[in-house]
Amino acid sequence: MNFLYYLLAAVPVAVYLELTHASPLLVFIFSSLAIIPLAGLMGKSTEELAIVAGPRVGGFLNATFGNATELIITIFALREGLFDVVKASIAGSILGNILLVLGFAAFLGGIKNKTLQFNYQIANLNTSLLFLVVVALVIPAMFYHAGDLSGGEAQVLSLVTAVLLILIYFTSLFFSFKTHRQLFHTSHNVLEKPEWNKYFSLAVLAGSVVLVALMSEFLVGSLEHMVQQVGVSEIFIGFILIPIIGNAAEHSTAVLMAVKNRMDLALEIAVGSSTQIALMLTPLLVFISYLFGQPMHLIFHQLELTGIALAVLVVNFAIRDGETNYLEGLILLFTYAILGTAFYFV
């Protein structure tokens, strides 16, 4: 991993290229290179925190800081009124985490460890919350597309849904960290001592998130010109590229934890991040859109809704028994590949 840190030199290069309005292709390349070591630093600092705090808190911190990048990117898109990109990014982040990230974690971790076991309480809570998200997103879209809701009524329903989603999110935190925290006891004991103290780990994590967000902003800003050259849709960019860029740190950390047979943390990073995006980031974006004077409703594209519903169903079958393996990981990856291909043709 240490040799990757040499790529940190790409950070000032990307800043220079952005400030001098250099070629968008160069900005894209160096921003991407810069994210790689920053993701490594985020993963390392999160791993150090997880050793001290346990996988539940460690996974929560990783999901929170990882989603900060996604939030910043989508806020810029909201300001420009790119609602389709924002919604595609939300759907892509949810699917990317529970199919792509969890799939790679289970596949690579399963190859090394044969069977990966984890706390089924964590899995059941997160999948139950994701099923709630499916209901919350499908109902407004179903009534709207059936012609039973006007644009104004859809906006009101979206606002009510956003309030309820963020309420259930904070209630779930209170449930898992306070009233029922004993249910989330992990079978993995602390087998190693942290190399960094918690304050240094937090400082590195926070600094890395800021720089990842900055690099992601540069990268996304250069995408518009590339889209015109390549000829792909904005929905595909929002569904595939932005989630992968914004959640690069989580991708690497979850896979690393699974390979180390710490599937509790990998699961909390991947599935926990999806629930956080759906229950916290999504309603937060609805609220923020009012600040820009361009309210965003929660009427998603039918393919996005279908993808989310099917993905949650597949993941539920894969993790509900408290263990997984490389074959189930491959199933998740193939499901993501099918959906990604479909979005390419949208």
N, C-alpha and C positions, 0 to 999 in steps of 0.2 A: 504493500500500500504506500510505503514511503516515497517510492519513485514517482508516484502520481502527483505528489505535492510540488514537484517541479513545474507542473502545469499551472500552478498559482500565478506564474508570470503572465499567463494569458489574461488575468484580471485587469492590470493597468493597461495592457495592450487594447483590450476591448473598450475600456473607458476612453482611451485616446482616439480610437477609430470612431467611436460614437460622437465625441465632441468635435472632431474634425470633419464629420459628415462623409466618412469614407464609404467605400462600396458596401451595400447591404450584405453582399455575400461574405465579405471579410468580417463584418460585424457579427453575422450569424455564426461563422466558424469559430471565431475566438471567444464569443460568449458561450458557445457550447463546450469548448475546451475548458473554459474557466469553471463551469458548473461541476465538472467531473471531480476535481480535488475538493471543492467546497462541499459536495455531497459526501465525500469520504470523511471530511472533518465533522460534518453533522452526524454521520453514522457513528464515528468514534466517540464523540462527546455524549451522544445518546446512550451508547453502550455503557460508558462509564457511569452515567446517571442511573441506568437500569440496575447496575450491580449494587448500588447503594439503596435505591428506592424500590427495586423489584420490577418485574416485567409489566405490571399493570400501569404503574405511574410512568415508567420509562417509555412504554408504548404510547401512552397518552401525550407525553411531552413531545415525542417524535412526530406524532400525527398533528399536534397543534402547530409546532414550528414549521413542519413541512407544508401544512396548508396555508401558512401565512403567505408564502410565495404565490400560491394559487389565488388567494384573496386579492393580493395586490394587482396581479395580472388582470383579473376579471373586473376590478374597479376601474382600471384604465379603459377596458372595453365598454363598461357601462357608461362612462363619461362620454364616449363617442357614439353611444346609442346602438352598439353592436349586440343586440339582445340574442340573436341567433347564435353568435359565437359564445356568449356567456352561458346560454343554456346547454349548448353542445359541450362546452368545457365542463360544466357540472356533471352532465351525464357521462362524459368520457372519464372524468376523475373517479366517479363511483365505480364504473365498470373496470377502469384500469387498475384500481386497487384490489378489487375483489376477484378479478379474473387474471389480469396480467401479473401483478405483484405477488398475489397469493399463489397463483399458478406456478410461477418461477420458484418461489420459496418451497412449495411442496415438491416440485419436480427435482430441483437440485438437492434440496435437503433429503428427499426420499431416496435419491440415488446413493448418497453417502451413508444414511442412517437406516435405510430400509423402511421403517415405520416411525412416523413423527407423532408423538402424543402431546396433548395440550389440555388445558382446563375447559371442559365442555360448557361450563357456566358462562365463560366469556363468549364462546361461540354462540350459545343460545340467546344471550342478551342482544348481541350485535345483529344476528340474523332476524330476531323479532323486531328490532328497531328498523331494520331495512325493509321488512314487510310493511311496516307502518308507512314508511316513505313511499313505497309503491302505491298504497292506497291514497296517500295524500296527493300524489302527482297524477294518478290515473283519474280520480273523480273529477277534478276541475276540467281536465282535457276532454273527458268523455261527455260531460254535459255541454261544454263549449262547442265541440265538433258536431254534436247532435242538434245544435241550434237552440238549445234551451237556455243559454246564457248570452247576454249581450256583452259587449266589451267592458262596460262599466261594472256589470255584475261579476264578470270574470276577475276584474281587478280587486273587487271587495273580497271575493272568495279566496283569492290568492293571498291577500293580506291577512285574512283570518287564519288560513292554513300556515302561513309563515310564523305567526305568533304561536300557534299550537305546536309547531315543529320545534321551535327554539325552547319552548316551555318543557316539552318532553325530553329534550337534550339535557337541560340542566337538572331535571328530575332524575334522569338516568345516572348523571354524575353523582348526585346525592345518594342514590341507591347503591352504587358500586363502591363509592369511597367512604360512605358513612354508615348507613343503616344496615346494609347487607355485605359489607366488605369481607366477612368471613367466608362467603360463598365463592369468592374469587381467589382463594388461596391457591398458589401455584405449586405444582409438584417439583419444580426445579429449585433446588436450594442454591445459595450463592456459593459457587465453587472457585471463585477467583477474587483477588483483591483489586480494587480500582487503581489505575496508574495515575489518574488525575484527581485532585480534590474537587468537590462538587461545585465550588464557586468558579474555578477555572473552567470546568466542563460547561457550566451555564454560560460563561462569557464567550467561550469558543462557539457554542451552539447559537447564541444570539447573534454574534458577529457573522457567522457563516450564513445564517438566514437572511440577514440584511444584504450581504453580497450576492447570494443566490437570487434574491428578489431583484436586485439591480441588474444582474446579468440576464435574468429572464425578461426584464423589461426591454433591454437592448435587443434581445433575440426576437421577441414578439414584434417589436417595432420594425425589424428588418424583414418580417415575414410577408408583409403586404406586397412588396416588390417581387418576392420569390413566388408568391401565389400567382401573380400575373404571368410570370414566366413559365411556371410548371403547369398551370391550368387546373388546379384542384379547387374544390369548393371551400368556402369559409367554414361550413359545418364540419367538414373533414379535418380542417386545421384545428378547430376547437375541440373536436372529439378525440383526435389522436395525438397531435403534436403538443398542444398546450398542456394537457395533463401529464404527459411524459416529461416535459421540460420542468413544469412546476413541482412535480413530485419525485424528481430524480433522487433526492436524498433518501426518501422513504423506500424507493425501489431497491437501492443497494443495501440499505440497512436490514430490511426484512429478509432478503435472500441470505445475507451474511448470518443473521441469527438462526435461520432454519438450517443452514449448513452446520452450524455449531450445535444443532439439536436443541435449540431454545425456541421451540415453535410457539410457546405462549407469547413471547414478545413479537415474533414475526406475525402472528395472527392479530395481535392488538394493533400493530402498525398498519397492516393491510386492511382488515375488515373494520377496525376501529376508526381508521382514517376515512373510510367511505361513509360511515355513520355520522362522523363529524362534519363532513362536507355536506351531506344531505340535511342534517338536522340543525347545524349551526351556520355554516357558510351560506347555504342557499337562502334561508330567511333573512340573513344579514344583508345579502345583496339586494333583496327586495326592499328592505328598509333604506339602504343607501341610495337606491335608484330614485327615491322620492327627493333626496337632497339635491340631485341633479335636475330635478324638474321633469324627469322622464320615467314615470313609474313602470316597473317591469312586472308582468304577471307570470304565473307559473303554468302557462299552457305550453307544454313541450311537444315536439314533433312526435308523431306516432311511432316512428322507428326508434327514437330515443326511449320512449316509454316501454315499448316491447323489449328492447335490449335490457333495460334495467330490471324489468319483471322476470325475464328468463334467467338473467345472471344471478339474481338473488335466489331463485329456485335451485339452480345448479349448485351454487355455493352451499346452500342449506343442506343438500343431500351429501355434499362432500365432507362437511365438517361436523355434522350433528352428532356423530358417535364419539367425538373426542380424540380422533386420530386420523391421519391422512398418509398418503404415500405418493410415489412419483407418478403412478398412473392417474390418480385423481388430479394431480397437478397438471398433467398433460391434457386432461379433459377440460380443465379451466382455460388453458392456453389456446386450445383449438376453438373453444367457444368464443374467446376474444378475437381470434383470427377471422372467424366467420362474420362476426358483427363488424369488425374493422373493414373487411372487404365490402360489406353491404354499404357502409357509410361512404366508402370511396366513390360509389356510383350514385349517391344522393345528389 
